[in-house]
Amino acid sequence: MTDSKPWYLSRTIWASFVTILMAMGGIVGLPVAGIDNSALTETLLQAVTAISGLVAIFGRLGASSRIV
C-alpha cells in the first residue's frame, strides 16, 4: 500500500460518515410518515448502520491506497 489518495475517495471514510449520520438520525428520532415510526425507524437505522459498518471493514481490507 504505497499509493496515496485524497480522503474523499476513501470508501472507509464515506461508510464512517454514513454510520455517524445514521446514529445521529436515531438520536433525533428520524420520522417516517404514515407507518409505525418507532419500529420502522429503529429497523432502518440498525440495517443501515450494519451495512455501513461492513462497507467500512471491507473497504479498508480491499484498499490499495493510503489516505492522505
VMD Tcl script that draws the C-alpha trace (Angstrom):
set ca {
  {0.00 0.00 0.00}
  {2.33 2.69 -1.24}
  {-0.10 4.79 -3.29}
  {-1.88 7.78 -1.77}
  {-5.32 9.21 -2.43}
  {-7.41 12.10 -1.11}
  {-9.62 11.36 1.90}
  {-12.87 11.91 -0.06}
  {-12.11 8.94 -2.32}
  {-11.93 6.52 0.61}
  {-14.83 4.08 0.92}
  {-13.97 3.66 4.59}
  {-14.36 7.38 5.25}
  {-17.73 7.52 3.46}
  {-19.03 4.43 5.26}
  {-17.98 6.02 8.54}
  {-19.86 9.22 7.63}
  {-22.98 7.17 6.92}
  {-22.61 5.39 10.25}
  {-22.35 8.73 12.06}
  {-25.36 10.16 10.20}
  {-27.48 7.11 11.00}
  {-26.53 7.27 14.65}
  {-27.50 10.94 14.70}
  {-30.79 10.06 12.98}
  {-31.51 7.59 15.76}
  {-30.81 10.24 18.37}
  {-33.26 12.73 16.83}
  {-35.90 10.09 16.05}
  {-35.85 10.24 12.20}
  {-39.62 10.46 11.43}
  {-41.36 8.34 8.76}
  {-44.94 9.48 7.99}
  {-47.85 7.01 7.94}
  {-46.02 3.98 9.36}
  {-45.22 2.83 12.87}
  {-42.44 5.36 13.27}
  {-40.52 3.86 16.12}
  {-40.38 0.28 14.80}
  {-39.58 1.21 11.19}
  {-37.06 3.85 12.14}
  {-35.27 1.53 14.52}
  {-35.14 -1.26 11.93}
  {-33.87 1.02 9.15}
  {-31.25 2.62 11.36}
  {-29.96 -0.75 12.51}
  {-29.81 -2.07 8.94}
  {-28.03 0.97 7.53}
  {-25.60 1.06 10.46}
  {-24.75 -2.62 9.97}
  {-24.31 -2.20 6.22}
  {-22.13 0.89 6.57}
  {-20.00 -0.91 9.13}
  {-19.49 -3.81 6.71}
  {-18.62 -1.40 3.89}
  {-16.07 0.28 6.16}
  {-14.44 -3.02 7.08}
  {-14.37 -4.50 3.59}
  {-13.43 -1.15 2.08}
  {-10.36 -0.94 4.28}
  {-9.43 -4.58 3.67}
  {-9.70 -4.11 -0.08}
  {-7.91 -0.76 -0.11}
  {-4.88 -0.44 -2.30}
  {-4.04 3.19 -1.46}
  {-3.19 5.11 1.68}
  {-5.34 8.03 2.75}
  {-3.55 11.37 2.89}
}
mol new
graphics top color blue
foreach p $ca { graphics top sphere $p radius 0.5 }
foreach p [lrange $ca 0 end-1] q [lrange $ca 1 end] { graphics top cylinder $p $q radius 0.2 }
display resetview
